[in-house]
Amino acid sequence: MNTQGTLYHILLLTALFSLSSCKGFLYVEPTNILTVNSYDDVRSMMGTQMKVFKECNDWYNPQINIPYYQNDDYLIFSFYSDDLSLKRYLGNWKGANNKGDYDKSLDWMHTDIHESLWKHYYTIIGYNNMILDQLAKFPGKTETETNEVKGEAMTIRAYSFFKLLQLFSPYHDNELGLPLNTDADKVGSFDKRRKTQKENYAFIISQLEEVLAMNTPRSDSYNLFYRPEVIHAILAQVYLYKGDSGAKEKDDYDKAVQHAKKSLEMSGITSKTLSRMPSASDDFGYSETRDYALISFITMDNRFDNIVGKPRWGLFQYATPELMALFPDNDLRKKAWFKQEKEGDWQIHKFASSFPYGFTKVDLFTAAELELITAEALVRSGHEAEARAALQKFTRNRYEGTYSIPTGKSLLQAVLDERRKEFCFEDTYRWVDLTRLRPAYSRKLTRKGGEEKVYTLKENDYRYTLPIPRNAELSENKVDQNPGWNLF
């Protein structure tokens, strides 16, 4: 990666941020424009961001946020979801260390997760707005040079906005999309209204399609997201999520299939690998050489330990009975990822590893996800025979012996169950699926003081969508709050 001038630009960019509100997150305008006077300067700014992303370490510049790495969301959305046994969670000191967030999450109304996530993603958008603004003034000598920066910034910005849309826009309400500014010169005067979901998705998709159309080579030592197979994978995710949203169109699922298949075809990744934990020979940082994922990284962090315990130390966490009921005895994942302590108690061993240190490992755009997107989208678009074939292809790598592919209405539920099993305890997969499925869900948990209480999410409950943050947004701009959250 070319990081010429990186340290210089770290100091420069540190002085450029003013982050006190949504307006502030987007305000990344250079105050001394003479210091950014060439393409190499702009490339170095992007290089700083890429270095932070690839090493998953923000000490180079703590104001550069990483779109796929946020401690709080993994922790709290594990508490929000239905795979981790919260009845057992506080039973060891690793779990008890998170009792504050546990207590705040019991009723799905954590007091500040929405604030931190809103800041997190809008800061990424603001940073890349600035890079694109400067690149327009100082393009590269060739189209390839320009696109190495432009394609990266546009993809990161679109992907980050998609994550915001999943978390903060009520899934079936087209009118309640999100505000968006992409003009670094109009931070104080941009249209602050909530755009429609159709407008939001049109922006995301047009950005990604524009990057695909660039058709110029990437720099293997510099680029991360600027890869056609990655962009096709993001578009597959976007079209699957859009398919039942307020912005849905009849060909969304067909397009999800097209992009998922294209990504798999271009990359050659497969779902054969079952255990994906690091070994002692693995290095920290980013990798695109795994045979099962387009992007993978390992960082020295204890997010996995905070959620799933630490089996090597005898500090176990447990799966819910509802999750374990989905695994038949011939499911290879049941044998590889769990151990039965006693009847009904299944310890989580999915992240047990020979890696010598505390770590977090995140895989983005796995073959398993793309294969399951294909199967689900085919079911939802009425192509049952093709969907059954797609599910059969996936399950060959997950079951010992035979797996009976269901038909009719049971086929969709089978695919959704495979998603739940495959991605259990990984990043925010389950919560994001719940935001679009929106089922009724109850759990009986112990409150402060030892009192037991039943907590319930109703079908289509408003709490499946996070509130628009009061401190980060509503105090600065007058936008409509999400339904149900006006008194929060």
URJORA-V670730 format. One line per field, one symbol per residue. phi: phi as a letter, one per 20 degrees, with the letter a starting at -180 (. if undefined). psi: psi as a letter, one per 30 degrees, with the letter a starting at -180 (. if undefined). Layout:
# URJORA-V670730
phi = ???
psi = ???
This chain:
# URJORA-V670730
phi = .edgmgfgfgfffgfeecddaggffeecegecfffdcagfffffffffffffffelbeffafeeedfdbbgfffffffffecdefffdfefbfffffdfffgffegdmcgfbfffffffgffffffffgfffffffecfffcffgffgefffffffffffffffffeddggedgfdfcfbcddfecfecffefffffffffffgfffffffgfgldfeefececefbgffffffffffffffgcffdfcfdgfffgfgffffffffemfceffeedffdfefdfoebcdfecbfcbbccfbdffgfedncgfemdedcefgfffffeffefffffedccefbgnddfecgdfbeffcfbcccddmefgffffggffffffenefffffffffgffgecceneceffcmffffffffffffffdgmeldgffffffdelefbcbdceegnnfebedcdfgmgfffdffffffecffdcecfffgndfef
psi = kjgkgeeefeeeeeffkjifleeeefjhkkfifffjgleeeeeeeeeeeeeeeefhjgfejfgjkkfgjjeeeeeefeefagekjfffegflfeeffgeeeeeffeghhkfgeeeeeeeeefeeeeefeeeeeeeeeillfleeeefeeeeeeeeeeeeeeeeeeeefkkegjefialkkkgjffhefgljgljlleeeeeeeeeeeeeeeefehlkljffeldfikeeeeeeeeeeeeeeffglfgklfgeeeeeeeeeeeeeeeegllgekekglllfflllakkgglgflekklkljlheeefegaiefggjklklleeefffjlfgjfeeefflkjeljfjjkjgegklgkflklkkkkkileeeeeeeeeeeeefggieeeeeeeeeeeffgfkkblkjkllbffeeeeeeeeeeeegkgkbgeeeeeeffehlkklkjlklkffkkkkkkklkgkfffkllkkeefeffekjlklkkfgfg.
